[in-house]
Amino acid sequence: MMQEFLKDKKKVGILIILSIVLISLGLLYVKSGFKELKKNDTESIFVDDSENNGALNENKNSNSKNGNSKNNSAKKDNSEIKNKEVTVSAQDKTIIVEIKGEVKKPDVYTLNENAIVKELIDVAGGLTENAELSNINRAKKLQNHELVYIANKNDINKEGKNTNAGANTNQNQGQGVSNKKVNINSATLEDLKTLNGVGDSKAKSIIEYREQNAGFKSIEDIKNVTGIGEKMFERIKEQIEV
C-alpha cells in the first residue's frame, strides 16, 4: 500500500510541476504578446492613403505634361511641314523674264507668276532718263520667258516717230515693238497684226503657239504656226525678232 501511495504521490508531483511549467510559459507568452501590441499602438500599421494618392496624382500630372508636350511637338512639326509645303508651292509659281533697254539694271529676273511690267521695271532699278514709255503697257501681266524692251526716246526721234503718249497706238501699243521689229514672244494681238499678211486669225494662232510652247526659240519657229508657211516667213522675217 505504501509503495502504491508513493507512486501516486510521484505522479501528482510530476503533474503539478508540468502544470506550473505550462502556466509559466503561458504567462510569458501572454506578456510578450501584450508588449508587441503596445509597441504597435505607437506605430501606424496602415499606409497613409493621402501619400499614395499624392504620388498617383503626381504621376498623372507628369504623364499629362508629357502627353501635352508630345502633342505640342507633333503640332509644331506638322506646322513646320505645312509651312515648308507652302514655301515650296510659292517658289514653284514663278516666271522668268528678261528686260533690256533703258532700265538701270537690265537682266533676267524671277518674279511671281502674276507680276506685271511695272514690277519688272522696279526690280530692274527703274527707268533711265532716256526711256520711252509711249509704247509700254506697264499694267500688262508678264508671261514666262518673256522679253521686255524699253526703247530710247532719242532713237525713236531719229527714226521720225512721234514720242507723245497715245501716238501710233495701233503699231506701238505693247512692249513687243523695238526698233521697228515685233517681238513675237511678247507682242500683243495688235502688234502682230502690223506684220505683212497677218490678220486676227494668224495673230491669235501665233499667241496660242507661244503660250503652248513656252515661246519661240528663234524667228524660224513661227513657221510652225498654222497658216504661216515659207512664203509668209520670207515676207515678215525682217519685221520680227525673239
PABAKOL-658736 format. One record per residue: x negated, y, z negated of N, C-alpha, C in turn. Coordinates in nm, 3 decimals. Example, Ala and Ser with C-alpha at 12.3 -4.5 7.8 and 13.67 -1.06 7.14 Angstrom:
! PABAKOL-658736
n_c1  n_c2  n_c3  ca_c1  ca_c2  ca_c3  c_c1  c_c2  c_c3
-1.319  -0.569  -0.780  -1.230  -0.450  -0.780  -1.320  -0.330  -0.780 .
-1.285  -0.225  -0.708  -1.367  -0.106  -0.714  -1.290  0.003  -0.787 .
//
This chain:
! PABAKOL-658736
n_c1  n_c2  n_c3  ca_c1  ca_c2  ca_c3  c_c1  c_c2  c_c3
-0.084  -0.120  0.000  0.000  0.000  0.000  -0.086  0.124  0.000 .
-0.188  0.115  -0.080  -0.277  0.230  -0.093  -0.345  0.262  0.039 .
-0.384  0.161  0.109  -0.452  0.181  0.239  -0.356  0.240  0.342 .
-0.236  0.195  0.343  -0.137  0.249  0.438  -0.108  0.394  0.407 .
-0.107  0.426  0.275  -0.080  0.563  0.235  -0.192  0.655  0.283 .
-0.317  0.603  0.266  -0.431  0.683  0.310  -0.430  0.702  0.461 .
-0.393  0.597  0.532  -0.385  0.610  0.679  -0.282  0.714  0.718 .
-0.168  0.710  0.649  -0.063  0.809  0.680  -0.109  0.950  0.646 .
-0.186  0.959  0.540  -0.234  1.089  0.496  -0.333  1.146  0.599 .
-0.418  1.056  0.651  -0.513  1.099  0.754  -0.440  1.150  0.879 .
-0.340  1.077  0.917  -0.261  1.118  1.035  -0.200  1.254  1.015 .
-0.144  1.273  0.896  -0.080  1.401  0.866  -0.184  1.513  0.871 .
-0.303  1.482  0.814  -0.410  1.583  0.813  -0.453  1.622  0.954 .
-0.466  1.518  1.036  -0.507  1.544  1.176  -0.402  1.627  1.247 .
-0.275  1.594  1.225  -0.167  1.670  1.289  -0.166  1.814  1.242 .
-0.194  1.831  1.107  -0.196  1.969  1.054  -0.310  2.049  1.118 .
-0.427  1.985  1.129  -0.543  2.054  1.191  -0.513  2.091  1.336 .
-0.456  1.994  1.413  -0.422  2.021  1.554  -0.322  2.135  1.564 .
-0.224  2.135  1.469  -0.123  2.242  1.472  -0.186  2.378  1.447 .
-0.282  2.376  1.346  -0.349  2.505  1.317  -0.429  2.555  1.437 .
-0.499  2.461  1.506  -0.579  2.498  1.625  -0.490  2.552  1.735 .
-0.380  2.483  1.758  -0.288  2.528  1.866  -0.229  2.664  1.834 .
-0.190  2.682  1.706  -0.133  2.812  1.667  -0.237  2.923  1.682 .
-0.362  2.894  1.646  -0.469  2.995  1.660  -0.492  3.032  1.807 .
-0.497  2.926  1.891  -0.514  2.953  2.035  -0.399  3.036  2.092 .
-0.277  3.003  2.045  -0.159  3.077  2.092  -0.166  3.223  2.052 .
-0.209  3.246  1.924  -0.220  3.384  1.878  -0.325  3.462  1.957 .
-0.439  3.395  1.982  -0.544  3.461  2.061  -0.495  3.495  2.202 .
-0.424  3.404  2.261  -0.372  3.425  2.397  -0.274  3.542  2.401 .
-0.182  3.542  2.302  -0.082  3.650  2.296  -0.150  3.783  2.273 .
-0.252  3.784  2.185  -0.322  3.908  2.154  -0.395  3.962  2.276 .
-0.465  3.875  2.349  -0.538  3.920  2.471  -0.440  3.968  2.578 .
-0.326  3.902  2.590  -0.224  3.945  2.687  -0.169  4.081  2.653 .
-0.152  4.108  2.525  -0.099  4.238  2.481  -0.198  4.349  2.514 .
-0.329  4.320  2.493  -0.431  4.421  2.527  -0.430  4.453  2.677 .
-0.414  4.352  2.760  -0.410  4.374  2.907  -0.291  4.460  2.945 .
-0.175  4.431  2.883  -0.056  4.511  2.913  -0.075  4.655  2.871 .
-0.139  4.674  2.757  -0.162  4.810  2.707  -0.257  4.885  2.799 .
-0.360  4.814  2.846  -0.456  4.875  2.940  -0.389  4.913  3.070 .
-0.303  4.824  3.122  -0.231  4.854  3.246  -0.134  4.968  3.229 .
-0.093  4.991  3.104  0.000  5.100  3.076  -0.060  5.235  3.113 .
-0.192  5.247  3.091  -0.259  5.376  3.116  -0.295  5.393  3.263 .
-0.294  5.289  3.342  -0.327  5.296  3.486  -0.205  5.255  3.567 .
-0.178  5.334  3.669  -0.061  5.305  3.755  -0.087  5.180  3.837 .
0.008  5.091  3.834  -0.007  4.968  3.914  0.061  4.983  4.049 .
0.113  5.100  4.072  0.181  5.125  4.201  0.099  5.224  4.283 .
0.104  5.212  4.417  0.036  5.303  4.508  0.124  5.423  4.532 .
0.064  5.544  4.528  0.141  5.668  4.547  0.186  5.680  4.692 .
0.318  5.672  4.712  0.373  5.678  4.848  0.347  5.811  4.914 .
0.338  5.918  4.831  0.318  6.051  4.892  0.184  6.058  4.962 .
0.080  5.991  4.901  -0.051  5.991  4.966  -0.046  5.917  5.098 .
0.022  5.800  5.098  0.035  5.725  5.223  0.110  5.804  5.328 .
0.219  5.869  5.283  0.297  5.949  5.379  0.214  6.062  5.436 .
0.130  6.124  5.348  0.043  6.232  5.396  -0.054  6.181  5.501 .
-0.112  6.063  5.475  -0.207  6.006  5.572  -0.139  5.974  5.703 .
-0.015  5.919  5.691  0.060  5.888  5.813  0.091  6.013  5.893 .
0.134  6.120  5.819  0.165  6.246  5.889  0.042  6.304  5.957 .
-0.075  6.293  5.888  -0.197  6.344  5.949  -0.230  6.268  6.077 .
-0.212  6.134  6.072  -0.238  6.053  6.192  -0.143  6.091  6.305 .
-0.015  6.113  6.267  0.083  6.151  6.371  0.047  6.285  6.433 .
0.011  6.382  6.343  -0.025  6.515  6.395  -0.148  6.507  6.485 .
-0.246  6.422  6.441  -0.367  6.406  6.522  -0.334  6.346  6.658 .
-0.248  6.241  6.657  -0.208  6.180  6.784  -0.132  6.277  6.871 .
-0.045  6.358  6.805  0.033  6.456  6.880  -0.057  6.559  6.945 .
-0.159  6.606  6.867  -0.252  6.704  6.923  -0.330  6.645  7.038 .
-0.375  6.519  7.019  -0.448  6.454  7.126  -0.363  6.438  7.250 .
-0.234  6.403  7.228  -0.143  6.388  7.341  -0.122  6.519  7.414 .
-0.100  6.628  7.332  -0.080  6.760  7.393  -0.204  6.804  7.469 .
-0.322  6.774  7.408  -0.447  6.812  7.473  -0.462  6.741  7.607 .
-0.428  6.610  7.608  -0.436  6.534  7.733  -0.338  6.588  7.836 .
-0.215  6.621  7.790  -0.114  6.674  7.882  -0.159  6.807  7.940 .
-0.214  6.896  7.851  -0.261  7.026  7.898  -0.375  7.010  7.996 .
-0.465  6.913  7.966  -0.577  6.888  8.056  -0.529  6.839  8.191 .
-0.428  6.747  8.187  -0.372  6.696  8.312  -0.305  6.807  8.392 .
-0.230  6.896  8.320  -0.165  7.007  8.389  -0.267  7.100  8.451 .
-0.377  7.126  8.375  -0.481  7.213  8.427  -0.545  7.153  8.552 .
-0.571  7.020  8.548  -0.630  6.954  8.664  -0.538  6.963  8.784 .
-0.406  6.938  8.759  -0.309  6.947  8.869  -0.304  7.088  8.926 .
-0.311  7.188  8.834  -0.307  7.327  8.878  -0.428  7.360  8.964 .
-0.547  7.310  8.921  -0.668  7.335  8.999  -0.660  7.269  9.135 .
-0.605  7.147  9.140  -0.590  7.077  9.267  -0.498  7.153  9.360 .
-0.385  7.203  9.303  -0.291  7.280  9.385  -0.355  7.407  9.437 .
-0.432  7.474  9.349  -0.499  7.598  9.392  -0.597  7.570  9.504 .
-0.669  7.456  9.492  -0.763  7.421  9.598  -0.690  7.394  9.728 .
-0.577  7.324  9.718  -0.499  7.295  9.839  -0.451  7.423  9.904 .
-0.404  7.515  9.821  -0.357  7.643  9.875  -0.471  7.718  9.941 .
-0.590  7.715  9.877  -0.706  7.784  9.933  -0.745  7.723  10.066 .
-0.750  7.588  10.071  -0.785  7.521  10.196  -0.683  7.552  10.304 .
-0.554  7.549  10.265  -0.448  7.578  10.362  -0.462  7.719  10.417 .
-0.493  7.815  10.326  -0.508  7.954  10.370  -0.627  7.969  10.463 .
-0.735  7.895  10.433  -0.851  7.903  10.519  -0.823  7.845  10.658 .
-0.738  7.746  10.665  -0.706  7.685  10.794  -0.627  7.781  10.883 .
-0.550  7.871  10.823  -0.465  7.960  10.901  -0.538  8.089  10.935 .
-0.644  8.076  11.013  -0.722  8.191  11.056  -0.743  8.186  11.206 .
-0.784  8.300  11.261  -0.817  8.308  11.403  -0.954  8.372  11.417 .
-1.018  8.346  11.529  -1.149  8.403  11.559  -1.132  8.496  11.678 .
-1.171  8.622  11.660  -1.155  8.722  11.767  -1.283  8.803  11.780 .
-1.301  8.862  11.897  -1.419  8.945  11.922  -1.376  9.085  11.960 .
-1.452  9.182  11.918  -1.426  9.321  11.954  -1.554  9.383  12.008 .
-1.541  9.453  12.120  -1.655  9.518  12.184  -1.622  9.664  12.212 .
-1.723  9.736  12.257  -1.699  9.874  12.298  -1.723  9.973  12.186 .
-1.634  10.072  12.180  -1.655  10.187  12.092  -1.605  10.163  11.949 .
-1.667  10.065  11.883  -1.648  10.045  11.740  -1.787  10.043  11.676 .
-1.793  10.069  11.546  -1.922  10.081  11.480  -1.994  9.947  11.461 .
-1.917  9.838  11.451  -1.978  9.706  11.431  -1.915  9.604  11.526 .
-1.942  9.613  11.655  -1.886  9.513  11.747  -1.941  9.374  11.716 .
-1.850  9.277  11.706  -1.895  9.142  11.670  -1.776  9.047  11.678 .
-1.801  8.921  11.642  -1.695  8.819  11.633  -1.652  8.810  11.487 .
-1.520  8.813  11.463  -1.468  8.814  11.326  -1.363  8.706  11.308 .
-1.352  8.659  11.184  -1.248  8.564  11.145  -1.144  8.638  11.063 .
-1.019  8.635  11.109  -0.911  8.708  11.044  -0.792  8.616  11.018 .
-0.698  8.667  10.939  -0.572  8.596  10.917  -0.497  8.582  11.048 .
-0.423  8.473  11.064  -0.356  8.447  11.191  -0.253  8.554  11.227 .
-0.206  8.631  11.129  -0.107  8.736  11.155  -0.170  8.875  11.169 .
-0.303  8.880  11.180  -0.371  9.009  11.188  -0.337  9.081  11.318 .
-0.344  9.215  11.313  -0.318  9.298  11.431  -0.446  9.369  11.472 .
-0.440  9.438  11.587  -0.559  9.503  11.642  -0.617  9.605  11.544 .
-0.530  9.679  11.475  -0.579  9.781  11.380  -0.666  9.718  11.271 .
-0.627  9.602  11.221  -0.706  9.535  11.119  -0.843  9.495  11.172 .
-0.847  9.449  11.297  -0.975  9.412  11.358  -1.065  9.535  11.371 .
-1.008  9.648  11.410  -1.086  9.772  11.422  -1.142  9.813  11.286 .
-1.059  9.802  11.181  -1.104  9.838  11.047  -1.218  9.749  11.000 .
-1.205  9.617  11.026  -1.310  9.523  10.986  -1.440  9.553  11.061 .
-1.426  9.600  11.185  -1.544  9.632  11.266  -1.602  9.769  11.232 .
-1.563  9.826  11.123  -1.621  9.952  11.077  -1.553  10.077  11.129 .
-1.447  10.060  11.206  -1.375  10.175  11.259  -1.425  10.216  11.397 .
-1.361  10.314  11.453  -1.391  10.361  11.589  -1.506  10.463  11.589 .
-1.573  10.471  11.702  -1.672  10.578  11.720  -1.599  10.703  11.769 .
-1.671  10.813  11.774  -1.609  10.939  11.816  -1.575  10.940  11.964 .
-1.630  10.848  12.040  -1.604  10.842  12.184  -1.499  10.736  12.221 .
-1.433  10.678  12.122  -1.336  10.572  12.150  -1.212  10.628  12.220 .
-1.168  10.557  12.319  -1.046  10.593  12.392  -0.933  10.499  12.348 .
-0.826  10.557  12.290  -0.718  10.477  12.235  -0.590  10.481  12.316 .
-0.589  10.552  12.427  -0.464  10.564  12.503  -0.419  10.431  12.561 .
-0.513  10.340  12.580  -0.476  10.210  12.637  -0.479  10.098  12.532 .
-0.477  10.137  12.404  -0.486  10.038  12.296  -0.357  10.036  12.216 .
-0.300  9.917  12.204  -0.182  9.898  12.118  -0.231  9.842  11.984 .
-0.250  9.930  11.886  -0.310  9.887  11.759  -0.215  9.803  11.673 .
-0.087  9.801  11.710  0.010  9.721  11.634  0.026  9.581  11.691 .
-0.046  9.551  11.799  -0.032  9.421  11.865  -0.094  9.310  11.780 .
-0.023  9.198  11.770  -0.073  9.082  11.697  -0.184  9.014  11.777 .
-0.291  8.980  11.710  -0.405  8.918  11.777  -0.380  8.769  11.803 .
-0.451  8.718  11.902  -0.444  8.576  11.935  -0.581  8.513  11.913 .
-0.582  8.384  11.887  -0.707  8.314  11.864  -0.799  8.323  11.985 .
-0.928  8.352  11.963  -1.030  8.364  12.067  -1.006  8.482  12.161 .
-0.935  8.580  12.113  -0.907  8.698  12.195  -1.025  8.795  12.192 .
-1.043  8.868  12.303  -1.144  8.972  12.311  -1.074  9.107  12.323 .
-1.111  9.200  12.235  -1.057  9.335  12.238  -1.170  9.430  12.278 .
-1.145  9.508  12.381  -1.246  9.604  12.430  -1.195  9.746  12.410 .
-1.274  9.828  12.340  -1.240  9.969  12.319  -1.324  10.051  12.416 .
-1.257  10.113  12.511  -1.328  10.186  12.617  -1.384  10.319  12.565 .
-1.481  10.371  12.639  -1.542  10.502  12.610  -1.466  10.608  12.689 .
-1.420  10.712  12.620  -1.338  10.813  12.687  -1.417  10.890  12.794 .
-1.548  10.901  12.776  -1.630  10.968  12.877  -1.636  10.887  13.006 .
-1.646  10.754  12.990  -1.647  10.668  13.109  -1.516  10.678  13.184 .
-1.405  10.682  13.109  -1.274  10.691  13.173  -1.260  10.825  13.245 .
-1.313  10.933  13.187  -1.305  11.063  13.252  -1.384  11.065  13.382 .
-1.498  10.997  13.383  -1.579  10.991  13.504  -1.507  10.918  13.615 .
-1.424  10.823  13.579  -1.350  10.747  13.678  -1.226  10.820  13.725 .
-1.203  10.939  13.670  -1.089  11.019  13.714  -0.958  10.978  13.654 .
-0.962  10.912  13.536  -0.839  10.867  13.471  -0.796  10.968  13.367 .
-0.665  10.980  13.351  -0.608  11.070  13.251  -0.618  11.003  13.115 .
-0.683  11.072  13.017  -0.701  11.013  12.885  -0.592  11.052  12.788 .
-0.494  11.131  12.831  -0.386  11.170  12.741  -0.301  11.050  12.704 .
-0.258  11.046  12.580  -0.175  10.934  12.533  -0.048  10.927  12.615 .
-0.016  10.810  12.659  0.106  10.789  12.736  0.082  10.791  12.885 .
-0.034  10.835  12.930  -0.059  10.839  13.074  -0.094  10.701  13.124 .
-0.051  10.672  13.249  -0.078  10.543  13.314  -0.036  10.425  13.226 .
0.079  10.432  13.163  0.120  10.328  13.067  0.141  10.195  13.134 .
0.183  10.192  13.258  0.207  10.065  13.325  0.077  9.990  13.353 .
-0.030  10.065  13.379  -0.156  9.999  13.413  -0.245  9.978  13.291 .
-0.234  10.065  13.189  -0.328  10.059  13.077  -0.259  10.041  12.944 .
-0.147  9.970  12.942  -0.068  9.959  12.820  -0.138  9.880  12.712 .
-0.203  9.769  12.743  -0.264  9.684  12.641  -0.413  9.703  12.633 .
-0.477  9.628  12.543  -0.621  9.637  12.527  -0.694  9.553  12.629 .
-0.620  9.488  12.722  -0.681  9.399  12.820  -0.747  9.470  12.935 .
-0.731  9.602  12.949  -0.790  9.673  13.062  -0.921  9.734  13.020 .
-1.028  9.706  13.089  -1.157  9.768  13.062  -1.233  9.783  13.192 .
-1.274  9.906  13.223  -1.348  9.933  13.345  -1.277  9.877  13.469 .
-1.150  9.903  13.477  -1.065  9.865  13.591  -1.037  9.715  13.598 .
-1.097  9.636  13.512  -1.072  9.491  13.519  -0.974  9.450  13.411 .
-0.893  9.349  13.443  -0.793  9.298  13.349  -0.849  9.174  13.281 .
-0.852  9.178  13.150  -0.898  9.062  13.073  -0.783  8.963  13.063 .
-0.796  8.853  13.133  -0.684  8.757  13.141  -0.662  8.682  13.011 .
-0.752  8.697  12.914  -0.733  8.634  12.783  -0.654  8.721  12.687 .
-0.644  8.851  12.717  -0.577  8.940  12.622  -0.479  9.036  12.687 .
-0.471  9.036  12.816  -0.385  9.132  12.887  -0.237  9.106  12.858 .
-0.160  9.212  12.856  -0.015  9.200  12.839  0.049  9.160  12.971 .
0.178  9.134  12.966  0.253  9.097  13.087  0.242  9.209  13.191 .
0.254  9.334  13.147  0.247  9.447  13.240  0.107  9.459  13.299 .
0.003  9.434  13.218  -0.135  9.439  13.270  -0.153  9.337  13.383 .
-0.105  9.216  13.359  -0.122  9.109  13.459  -0.048  9.140  13.588 .
0.063  9.210  13.576  0.142  9.243  13.694  0.074  9.347  13.783 .
-0.032  9.410  13.734  -0.107  9.506  13.817  -0.201  9.434  13.914 .
-0.221  9.303  13.892  -0.307  9.226  13.982  -0.236  9.204  14.116 .
-0.313  9.197  14.223  -0.257  9.179  14.358  -0.180  9.048  14.369 .
-0.053  9.058  14.404  0.028  8.939  14.426  0.082  8.873  14.300 .
0.061  8.933  14.182  0.109  8.874  14.057  0.234  8.948  14.011 .
0.345  8.873  14.004  0.471  8.930  13.955  0.505  8.876  13.817 .
0.633  8.889  13.781  0.676  8.842  13.648  0.649  8.694  13.627 .
0.685  8.613  13.726  0.673  8.468  13.712  0.529  8.424  13.693 .
0.438  8.473  13.779  0.297  8.432  13.769  0.233  8.490  13.641 .
0.272  8.612  13.604  0.217  8.671  13.481  0.255  8.588  13.360 .
0.383  8.542  13.355  0.427  8.458  13.245  0.353  8.325  13.244 .
0.327  8.271  13.363  0.255  8.145  13.372  0.112  8.159  13.321 .
0.050  8.272  13.350  -0.087  8.297  13.301  -0.089  8.301  13.148 .
0.009  8.371  13.091  0.015  8.383  12.945  0.042  8.246  12.882 .
0.133  8.168  12.939  0.163  8.034  12.886  0.039  7.945  12.892 .
-0.035  7.953  13.002  -0.154  7.868  13.017  -0.257  7.902  12.910 .
-0.285  8.030  12.888  -0.390  8.067  12.792  -0.349  8.033  12.648 .
-0.219  8.039  12.619  -0.172  8.003  12.485  -0.184  7.853  12.460 .
-0.160  7.774  12.564  -0.165  7.628  12.550  -0.308  7.574  12.554 .
-0.402  7.651  12.611  -0.538  7.602  12.628  -0.642  7.687  12.555 .
-0.596  7.762  12.458  -0.687  7.847  12.378  -0.766  7.944  12.465 .
-0.701  7.996  12.566  -0.763  8.100  12.650  -0.837  8.043  12.770 .
-0.881  8.134  12.856  -0.958  8.098  12.976  -1.107  8.102  12.941 .
-1.179  7.999  12.982  -1.325  7.996  12.958  -1.400  8.073  13.066 .
-1.344  8.081  13.183  -1.404  8.156  13.295  -1.291  8.205  13.384 .
-1.322  8.299  13.471  -1.215  8.352  13.559  -1.168  8.245  13.657 .
-1.254  8.147  13.687  -1.214  8.039  13.780  -1.102  7.953  13.722 .
-1.089  7.952  13.588  -0.984  7.871  13.525  -0.845  7.919  13.563 .
-0.832  8.042  13.612  -0.700  8.094  13.646  -0.639  8.017  13.763 .
-0.725  7.947  13.838  -0.674  7.866  13.950  -0.595  7.745  13.900 .
-0.609  7.713  13.769  -0.532  7.603  13.711  -0.388  7.642  13.679 .
-0.360  7.771  13.687  -0.225  7.820  13.658  -0.135  7.791  13.777 .
-0.015  7.744  13.746  0.082  7.713  13.853  0.111  7.836  13.937 .
0.099  7.822  14.068  0.130  7.933  14.160  0.009  8.015  14.200 .
-0.108  7.987  14.139  -0.229  8.061  14.175  -0.329  7.964  14.236 .
-0.352  7.979  14.365  -0.446  7.892  14.436  -0.573  7.964  14.471 .
-0.649  7.903  14.561  -0.779  7.957  14.601  -0.765  8.093  14.668 .
-0.664  8.107  14.756  -0.649  8.233  14.829  -0.618  8.350  14.735 .
-0.525  8.326  14.642  -0.491  8.433  14.548  -0.610  8.465  14.458 .
-0.682  8.362  14.419  -0.801  8.385  14.336  -0.900  8.477  14.406 .
-0.919  8.455  14.537  -1.011  8.539  14.612  -0.965  8.685  14.614 .
-0.833  8.706  14.612  -0.780  8.843  14.615  -0.798  8.914  14.481 .
-0.790  8.837  14.369  -0.788  8.903  14.239  -0.916  8.885  14.158 .
-1.011  8.807  14.206  -1.129  8.775  14.124  -1.211  8.898  14.087 .
-1.206  9.004  14.171  -1.279  9.126  14.140  -1.204  9.214  14.042 .
-1.080  9.176  14.013  -0.998  9.256  13.924  -0.988  9.198  13.782 .
-1.040  9.078  13.765  -1.019  9.009  13.638  -1.151  8.977  13.568 .
-1.141  8.953  13.437  -1.255  8.913  13.356  -1.205  8.835  13.236 .
-1.297  8.767  13.165  -1.262  8.696  13.042  -1.343  8.750  12.926 .
//
